[in-house]
Amino acid sequence: MKGGPSIKVLLDLILESDETTAQKAGEVLKTQVFLYEADTKRLKNGFASGNKVVKDVLESYSRAEFFTKLPDVEKEIKIVTYIAAEGDISTDLLSPGGEAHSRSDRELHGKCMISAQAQAEIQEMQKNHPDKNNVNS
C-alpha cells in the first residue's frame, strides 16, 4: 500500500519524535501517496509550526518525487501467467469471508483469494522460472 493506516504512525513519528526518527519517518512518508484529509491537516499544522521534516516532505510532494524517484522499468519483463479463474470475476472472489476476521490480516486475506492447490502450483512455477518476475519478492 502507498498510504492508509501507516500514515498516522508516520506523522506521529515526524511530529512527536526526536530529529533522527522524524527524518527517517519523513523519508518513508515521501513515498506514500494516499493521505486522508486529516493527514493533510496534520501536515499543514506541522508546517505552520515550523517543523523542518514536514517542510521537506511537502517540498518532496510538490516535486512529485513519490513518482519521479521510482526505479526505472526494465526494458524486458519476463512473466509466466497463471489463470486462476474463468468466467465472470467479481469482488466476491476477493473477500476473505471466514478465512480472515479483518482486512488487516493481510496474509490470510491474500491466501484466501486462491485455493491452496493453486498456491502450490504457482510456487512450483516460481521455482521452474526463476528468471521471471515474482510479485511476492
N, C-alpha and C positions, 0 to 999 in steps of 0.2 A: 504494500500500500504506500501511497505517497501522501499520507495525512491521516486524519481520523483521530482516535483516542491518544495517539502518541504526541500530537501537537501540544496538548495541555501539559504533559510532562516536560516536553522540551521547553515550553515557555516558562514553566515553574523554575526549571534549572537556569534559564537565561536571566530571569528577573530576580531570583532569590538565592543564587549560589555564588561561590567565590568566582573570581575572574577566569581562572583556568577552566573550571567546569562549565561556566557560562559560554566561553568561547567554543568549547567542544560541542556543546548543545547547539550553538548558533550555526556551526558548520553543517550539522545534520539538518537543522531546520531549513537551511538554504536549499536543500534538495527536495523539500516537501511542497506540494502544490495544492493540496486540498485542505483549506483552512475554513473554519466556521466564522461567522460574523463576530462571535465572542472572542475568537483568537485574534482577529484583526483589531478589535478594540483594545485588547491587551498590548498588542504591538504598538498601537497608536499612543497609549498611555506610557509605555516604556520609552518610546521615542521622545514624548513630551517631557519626561523626567530626565532626559539626557543619557539614557542607557546606550553605551557605545556599541554593545553587541547587537542590540535591536537596530540601531542605525546601520550597522554593517549588513544585517540580514535584509533590511528594506532596500538598501542600495543594490544588493545582490538580486533581489526580486525585480527591481527596476531594470536591471540588465538582462533579465530572463536567464540567469545562469543555471537555474534548475533544468533548463533545456539546452542552452548553448555549451554547457560543460559535460554533456553526456558523452560516453565513449563513441568513437566512430563506429559505424556499422560496417561489418566485414563485407568485402566485395562479393564473396560467395558464402551462402549459408546453406549447409547441408542438413537436411531433415529426413526423418522417417515418419510416415503418417500412420496413425492407428485409428481406425474408425470404431468408436465406442458405441454408437447408436445409429439406427437407421430410422427414417421417417421423421415425423414432427418432433422437434426438441423444444421443450418449454422449461420455464424456471422450476417446475416441479421436480425435474431431474437434478436440480442443483440444491435442493433442500436436504438438510441432514436428517430431518424427521426425528426418529427415535434414536439415531446414532449419536447425536451431539446435543446437549441441552441448551447450548447457546452458540451464537456465531463466533464468540471469542475462542471457542475450542476449534481453532483453525485446522489443526492436523486432522482431527476426526471429521470436521466439516468437509475437507478436501477428499478424504478417503471414502466418504460415503457416496461421492458422486459417481463412483465406478466400482464394479464388483472386485472382490479380492482376486479372482482368476484373471480379470483384465489387468489389474495392477501387476500381477506376477508376469503376465505376458509382456507388458510394457517394460518392466525391469529387465527381462531377458533380451528384449530388443535393444535396450541401452547397452547391455554387455556386448551384444553382437555388432553394434555400430558405435564404437567409442569416438569415432571421428565426427559424429553428428552432434548437433547442439542438443543439450539436455536442459529443459526448462527448470529442472529441480536443482541444477548445480549452481 
